[in-house]
Amino acid sequence: MADGSTKIFIPESFQINRDDIAGQIGLIWELIKQPLIVPLLQVCVYVCLVMSLMLFMERLYMGVVIILVKLFLKKPDKRYKWEPLQEDLESGNSNFPVVLIQIPMFNEREVYKLSIGAACGLSWPSDRLVIQVLDDSTDPVIKQMVELECQRWASKGINITYQIRETRVGYKAGALKEGLKRSYVKHCEYVAIFDADFQPEPGYLKRAIPFLVHNPEIALVQARWIFVNSNECLLTRMQEMSLDYHFTVEQEVGSSTHAFFGFNGTAGVWRIAAINEAGGWKDRTTVEDMDLAVRASLRGWKFLYLGDLQVKSELPSTFRAFRFQQHRWSCGPANLFRKMAMEIIKNKKVRFWKKVYVIYSFFFVRKIIAHMVTFFFYCVVLPLTILVPEVKVPIWGAVYIPSIITILNSVGTPRSIHLLFYWILFENVMSLHRTKASFIGLLEAGRANEWVVTEKLGDALKNKDAAKNKTNQKAAKKLRFKFIERINSLELGFAAFLFICGCYDFVHGKNNYFVYLFLQTLTFAITGFGYVGTII
């Protein structure tokens, strides 16, 4: 009965032998390839080439500008008025403005002592310094530890307050906003913000504050980040290369040409009046720092980046933590662009070329196009053209332009020049997550406002070997579960796709793309199994 029913419902033309299935699939492929696949893929190639040229011109522009800045532009001390603040014999410390230090925290067991100690060690008159520890921790043990640390410094005469909230509404932006509402803050003119893993040098305020005191048009002075754990593993080395380019080139170019750049959320000093005029902290995106910077810039305020003022910080040393951080850093700017594009265009206080810089260069090319062209061109379109040889990719688009862009990106970290090729492969992998996050931000989809605090290790880094010895027995029991948790199926899926394309190119191709494809496959596989953070 069952066999008879099957023969009734399935047409005779579909009853083919298994040996013919491959032939049928091949026939269907040939029928749709020329009229549909080839034109569609060729259009994708053209779009990617246009985006590559946009990114190339942007990188070239910044490269030229940074050379001119280094050769001809005066240093910040000469471009702006700067004089050290001195204690007056008659008025005492009244020449020093009252500065607020804000340290936002969330369950920072490993680093809370470092950041609080560094803030309390700033060489600024104690009666002109107010330190706020804004603790949103949910762990009662950690909250007690942080509060006791604040009390310890308070007993030494430091004006430090421990502040908690009932809820984490607005996350970091909410904590900073709540801190500025305190009655004693009305006496403060400036606020310096340091995330829990940041450790400013004692002379930080004495270097930064005079720019704000003597130049009333400046709203923000941003310092450069340096990394205490950059040599920990290959993952941290890759991050250092990307962030060094950001600070060495992008921030310097924005500061020198348009007096605008995105506030990095920490290691910066704000004029409180500028924050208030811009509308204060807002939690509508996961990049509250960039949001405030754009709004302040639209009101005519200027920003200053000091590359010689450096603050120690920590890089994520696990791939999981890095992925969450990159999602926030990619999704937030795209979401902010969606919310503010028209406001920037309609603004009448900002000159035309600054609008072009903010909309096109700062947002569109760097925050959106850069991620998308890296992923779609090198991880999707280029491999697909191997399977469809009728689609041609010019050599200048596939090799020459990417090579020049890569060389320009390498100027920030000369010491890691030997890692440049692997950095390219790793950035291609991360472009998958950044592109996905950018689309989520642009479309304001489900994870648009996801906020996961980046895991920090602090002093645990120094005791890494000792900790390993103590946890070897426990680690053996949990190895299987940890391995499962490390698996990233999306990366492994792309590793399989690129491997297939590489094999096809090895057998049938003429451009030798398989060399790149096999290496990219290996990088996707390493990250897919979650081992990128363990390679030294």
C-alpha positions in Angstrom: 0.0 0.0 0.0 2.7 2.4 1.0 4.7 1.8 -2.2 1.6 2.2 -4.3 0.8 5.5 -2.6 4.3 6.8 -3.3 4.1 6.0 -7.0 0.8 7.9 -7.2 2.1 11.2 -5.7 5.6 11.4 -7.2 5.7 12.1 -11.0 7.6 9.7 -13.2 10.0 12.5 -14.3 11.3 12.8 -10.7 11.9 9.1 -10.2 15.6 9.0 -11.1 18.4 6.9 -10.1 20.7 8.1 -7.4 23.6 8.0 -9.9 21.7 10.7 -11.9 21.3 13.1 -9.0 24.7 14.7 -9.5 24.0 15.1 -13.2 20.7 16.7 -12.6 22.1 19.1 -10.1 24.9 20.0 -12.6 22.3 20.5 -15.3 20.2 22.9 -13.1 23.4 24.8 -12.2 24.3 25.3 -15.8 20.8 26.4 -16.6 20.8 29.2 -13.9 24.5 30.1 -13.9 24.7 32.2 -17.1 21.4 34.2 -16.8 21.3 34.6 -13.0 24.5 33.7 -11.0 27.1 35.3 -13.2 25.4 38.7 -13.6 24.5 38.8 -9.9 28.0 37.9 -8.8 29.6 40.3 -11.2 27.5 43.1 -9.7 28.7 42.0 -6.2 32.3 42.3 -7.5 31.7 45.8 -8.8 30.1 46.9 -5.5 33.0 45.5 -3.5 35.5 47.1 -5.8 33.8 50.5 -5.2 33.8 50.0 -1.5 37.5 48.9 -1.7 38.3 52.2 -3.5 36.4 54.2 -0.9 38.4 52.5 1.9 41.7 52.9 0.0 41.1 56.6 -0.6 40.3 57.0 3.1 43.4 55.2 4.2 45.5 57.2 1.7 44.0 60.5 2.8 44.8 59.7 6.5 48.3 58.5 5.6 49.1 61.8 3.7 47.6 63.9 6.5 49.5 62.1 9.3 52.8 62.7 7.4 52.0 66.4 7.0 51.0 66.6 10.6 54.3 65.0 11.8 56.4 67.1 9.5 54.8 70.6 9.6 52.0 70.9 12.1 53.0 72.4 15.5 52.6 70.4 18.6 49.5 70.8 20.7 51.4 73.0 23.2 52.1 75.5 20.4 48.7 75.3 18.6 46.9 75.9 21.8 47.8 78.0 24.8 49.3 75.8 27.5 51.0 76.9 30.7 51.5 74.7 33.8 49.3 75.5 36.8 51.3 76.8 39.7 50.4 77.1 43.4 50.0 80.7 44.5 51.6 81.8 47.8 48.7 83.9 48.8 45.7 82.0 47.4 47.2 78.5 47.9 45.6 76.0 45.6 42.9 78.2 44.3 44.6 78.4 40.9 43.9 74.7 40.5 40.3 74.0 39.3 38.3 71.3 41.1 38.4 68.1 39.1 36.0 65.2 39.4 37.4 61.7 38.8 34.8 59.1 37.8 35.6 55.3 37.9 32.6 53.2 36.6 32.8 49.6 37.7 30.8 46.4 37.4 32.0 43.3 39.3 35.7 44.3 38.8 37.3 41.9 41.3 40.7 41.8 39.6 41.3 45.4 38.8 39.4 47.6 41.3 42.5 48.2 43.4 44.6 49.2 40.4 42.2 51.9 39.1 41.3 53.3 42.5 45.0 53.4 43.6 46.0 55.1 40.3 43.3 57.8 40.7 44.2 58.4 44.3 47.9 58.8 43.3 47.3 61.6 40.9 49.5 64.6 41.6 46.8 67.2 42.1 45.9 69.2 45.3 43.8 66.9 47.5 41.4 69.7 48.3 40.8 70.2 44.6 40.1 66.6 43.7 36.9 64.6 44.1 36.9 60.8 43.3 33.7 58.9 42.6 33.7 55.2 42.4 30.5 54.4 40.6 29.9 50.7 41.4 27.1 48.9 39.6 28.3 45.5 40.9 25.8 42.7 41.4 28.1 40.6 43.5 27.7 41.6 47.2 31.2 40.3 48.1 32.8 42.5 45.4 30.8 45.5 46.4 32.0 45.1 50.0 35.6 44.8 48.8 35.4 48.0 46.7 33.7 49.9 49.4 36.4 48.9 51.9 39.1 50.0 49.4 37.4 53.4 49.2 37.3 53.7 52.9 41.0 52.8 53.2 41.9 55.7 50.9 39.5 58.0 52.6 41.2 57.3 55.9 44.4 58.7 54.2 42.7 62.0 53.5 41.6 61.4 49.9 38.3 62.8 49.0 36.8 59.6 47.6 33.1 58.5 47.6 31.6 55.1 47.0 28.4 55.3 45.0 25.9 52.6 44.1 22.6 52.5 42.3 19.5 50.3 42.8 19.4 49.3 39.2 21.8 49.3 36.2 19.6 51.4 34.0 21.6 52.9 31.2 24.7 50.8 32.2 27.8 52.9 32.1 26.1 56.0 30.7 23.5 55.8 33.5 26.2 55.5 36.2 28.1 58.5 34.8 24.9 60.5 34.6 23.9 59.7 38.1 27.3 60.7 39.4 27.1 64.1 37.9 23.8 64.7 39.7 25.5 64.8 43.2 25.3 68.2 44.9 29.1 68.4 45.4 29.7 68.1 41.7 28.5 71.6 41.1 31.8 72.9 42.4 33.7 70.8 39.8 34.7 72.3 36.5 36.1 69.2 34.8 35.6 65.4 35.0 38.2 62.8 34.1 36.8 59.3 33.4 38.8 56.1 33.8 37.4 52.6 33.3 38.2 50.1 36.0 41.3 48.7 34.3 42.9 52.1 33.4 45.8 53.4 35.4 46.8 57.1 34.7 50.2 58.3 35.6 50.5 60.8 38.5 51.1 63.7 36.2 48.1 63.0 34.0 45.9 65.9 35.2 48.8 68.4 35.3 49.4 67.7 31.6 45.8 67.7 30.4 43.9 70.2 32.5 45.9 73.4 31.4 44.6 72.9 27.8 41.0 73.1 29.2 41.8 76.0 31.5 43.5 78.2 29.0 41.4 77.3 25.9 37.7 77.8 26.7 36.6 76.3 23.2 38.1 72.9 24.1 35.6 70.4 25.6 37.7 67.3 25.7 41.3 66.2 26.1 41.8 62.6 25.2 44.9 60.5 26.1 46.3 57.5 24.3 45.9 54.0 25.6 48.9 51.7 26.1 48.5 48.1 27.0 50.0 46.2 29.9 49.3 42.8 28.5 49.9 43.3 24.8 52.5 40.5 24.8 50.3 37.9 26.5 49.2 36.0 23.4 48.6 36.4 19.7 45.1 37.7 20.3 46.4 40.7 22.3 49.1 41.3 19.7 46.5 41.5 17.0 44.4 43.9 19.1 47.4 46.1 19.8 48.0 46.5 16.0 44.5 47.6 15.3 44.2 50.0 18.3 47.7 51.5 17.7 46.6 52.5 14.2 43.4 54.0 15.6 45.4 56.1 18.1 48.4 56.9 16.0 46.5 57.8 12.8 42.7 58.1 13.1 42.6 60.1 16.4 45.6 62.3 15.4 44.1 63.1 12.0 40.7 64.0 13.5 42.2 66.1 16.2 44.6 68.0 13.9 42.2 68.7 10.9 38.8 69.1 12.4 39.3 69.2 16.2 36.9 66.2 16.3 37.2 62.5 17.0 35.2 59.9 18.8 35.7 60.0 22.6 37.1 56.6 23.6 35.0 56.4 26.8 37.9 56.5 29.1 41.3 58.2 29.7 39.8 61.6 28.8 39.0 64.8 30.6 35.7 66.7 29.8 34.6 70.2 30.5 31.4 69.6 32.5 29.7 72.6 31.0 30.2 71.0 27.5 28.6 67.8 28.7 25.6 69.7 30.1 25.3 71.8 26.9 25.4 68.7 24.7 22.5 67.2 26.7 24.4 65.0 29.1 24.9 61.3 28.9 22.4 59.2 26.9 22.0 55.5 26.9 20.3 55.1 23.5 23.2 53.2 22.1 26.1 51.1 23.4 28.6 53.8 22.5 27.5 56.6 24.9 31.0 58.1 24.6 30.8 58.6 20.9 27.2 59.8 21.2 28.3 62.6 23.6 31.3 63.5 21.4 29.2 63.9 18.3 26.5 66.0 20.1 29.1 68.2 21.7 30.9 68.7 18.4 27.6 69.8 16.7 27.4 72.6 19.3 30.8 73.9 18.2 33.1 72.4 20.9 36.6 71.3 19.9 38.5 68.2 21.0 42.2 67.7 21.5 44.0 64.4 21.3 47.4 64.1 23.1 49.4 61.2 21.7 52.2 61.8 24.3 49.8 61.5 27.2 49.5 57.7 27.8 47.4 55.7 30.2 47.9 52.0 30.9 45.0 49.6 30.2 44.2 46.0 29.6 43.2 44.2 26.4 40.7 41.3 26.4 42.8 38.1 26.5 40.0 35.6 25.7 38.3 35.3 22.3 34.9 35.3 23.9 35.5 38.6 25.7 37.0 40.1 22.5 34.0 39.1 20.4 31.5 40.7 22.9 33.6 43.9 22.9 33.8 44.0 19.1 30.1 43.5 18.8 29.5 46.6 21.1 32.1 48.7 19.3 30.7 47.8 15.8 26.9 47.8 16.6 26.9 51.0 18.6 28.5 53.3 15.9 26.2 51.9 13.2 23.1 52.5 15.4 24.3 56.0 16.3 24.8 56.8 12.6 21.2 55.7 12.0 20.0 58.0 14.8 22.1 61.1 14.1 22.8 61.2 10.3 20.0 63.7 9.6 20.7 65.8 12.7 24.3 66.2 11.5 23.2 67.1 8.0 20.7 69.8 9.3 23.1 71.3 11.8 23.9 74.9 11.1 26.7 75.5 13.7 29.2 73.1 12.0 30.9 74.0 8.7 30.2 71.9 5.6 33.5 70.1 5.4 33.3 69.0 9.0 29.9 67.5 8.3 31.4 65.6 5.3 34.2 64.3 7.5 31.9 63.1 10.3 29.2 61.5 8.1 31.4 60.1 5.3 34.8 59.5 6.8 34.2 59.0 10.5 30.9 57.0 10.3 30.2 55.6 6.8 33.7 54.5 5.7 35.4 53.6 9.0 32.5 52.2 11.0 30.4 50.5 8.2 32.2 50.2 4.8 35.5 49.0 6.3 33.8 46.0 8.0 31.5 45.1 5.1 34.0 45.2 2.3 36.5 43.1 4.3 34.0 40.4 5.0 31.9 40.3 1.8 34.8 40.8 -0.7 37.5 38.6 0.9 35.4 36.0 2.7 32.4 35.6 0.4 32.5 37.2 -3.1 36.2 36.4 -4.0 35.9 32.7 -3.0 32.6 32.4 -5.0 34.3 33.8 -8.1 36.5 30.7 -8.0 33.4 28.5 -8.4 32.2 30.8 -11.2 35.2 31.5 -13.3 33.2 33.5 -15.8 33.2 36.3 -13.2 36.4 38.3 -13.4 38.1 40.2 -10.5 40.8 42.7 -11.6 44.2 42.0 -10.0 44.4 45.6 -8.7 41.2 45.0 -6.7 42.1 41.5 -5.4 45.8 42.1 -4.6 47.2 45.6 -5.1 44.7 47.8 -3.2 44.4 45.4 -0.3 48.2 45.2 0.0 48.6 49.0 0.1 45.8 49.3 2.7 47.5 46.7 4.8 50.9 48.5 4.6 49.2 51.8 5.6 47.5 50.1 8.6 50.9 48.7 9.8 52.4 52.1 10.6 50.9 52.2 14.1 52.8 49.1 15.4 56.2 48.7 13.7 57.4 46.1 16.2 54.7 43.7 15.0 55.4 44.1 11.3 56.3 40.4 11.1 52.8 39.5 12.2 51.2 41.6 9.5 50.0 38.7 7.3 48.4 36.9 10.1 46.8 40.1 11.3 45.1 40.4 7.9 43.7 36.9 8.2 42.5 37.6 11.7 40.9 40.9 10.8 39.0 39.0 8.0 37.6 36.6 10.6 36.6 39.5 12.9 35.0 41.3 10.0 32.3 38.6 10.1 31.2 39.6 13.6 31.7 43.3 12.9 29.6 43.2 9.8 26.8 41.3 11.6 26.9 43.8 14.4 26.8 46.7 12.0 23.7 45.3 10.4 22.1 44.8 13.8 22.9 48.4 14.6 21.7 49.8 11.3 18.4 47.9 11.5 18.2 48.3 15.3 17.6 44.6 15.7 17.5 42.4 18.8 21.0 42.7 20.1 21.4 46.4 19.2 21.5 47.4 22.9 23.3 44.4 24.3 26.0 45.3 26.8 28.4 42.7 28.1 31.2 44.1 30.3 34.6 43.1 29.0 36.3 40.6 31.3 39.5 41.9 32.9 42.3 40.0 34.7 44.4 42.7 36.3 46.9 41.4 38.8 45.9 37.8 37.9 48.1 38.3 34.8 51.2 38.5 37.0 50.2 35.3 38.8 49.2 33.4 35.8 51.7 30.5 36.2 50.8 30.1 39.9 47.1 30.1 39.1 47.6 27.4 36.4 49.3 25.1 38.9 46.5 25.4 41.4 43.7 24.8 38.9 45.2 21.9 36.9 43.1 19.3 38.6 39.8 21.2 38.3 40.6 22.1 34.7 41.0 18.4 33.8 37.5 17.7 35.1 35.9 20.6 33.1 38.0 20.2 30.0 35.2 18.6 27.9 32.6 21.2 28.9 35.1 24.1 28.3 35.9 22.7 24.8 32.2 22.6 23.9 31.8 26.2 25.1 34.8 27.3 23.0 33.2 26.1 19.7 32.1 28.9 17.4 30.0 27.3 14.7 29.8 30.3 12.5 33.6 30.5 12.1 33.8 26.7 11.5 31.1 27.0 8.8 33.1 29.6 7.0 36.3 27.5 7.4 34.5 24.6 5.6 33.2 26.9 2.8 36.7 28.5 2.2 38.3 25.0 2.3 36.0 23.8 -0.4 36.7 26.9 -2.5 40.4 26.4 -2.0 40.3 22.8 -3.1 38.4 23.7 -6.2 40.9 26.5 -7.0 43.8 24.1 -6.4 42.3 21.6 -9.0 40.7 23.9 -11.5 41.8 27.5 -10.8 44.5 29.6 -12.5 45.0 32.5 -10.1 46.5 30.5 -7.2 44.0 31.9 -4.7 44.1 28.6 -2.9 47.2 29.8 -1.0 45.2 32.6 0.6 42.1 30.4 1.0 43.8 27.6 2.8 45.5 30.1 5.2 42.2 31.9 5.8 40.6 28.5 6.4 43.2 27.8 9.0 42.5 31.1 10.8 38.7 30.6 10.7 39.3 27.1 12.1 41.6 28.3 14.9 39.0 30.9 16.0 36.2 28.4 15.4 37.7 26.1 18.0 38.4 29.1 20.3 42.2 28.8 20.5 43.3 32.1 19.2 43.7 33.5 22.7 46.1 30.7 23.7 48.7 31.1 21.0 51.8 33.0 22.1 
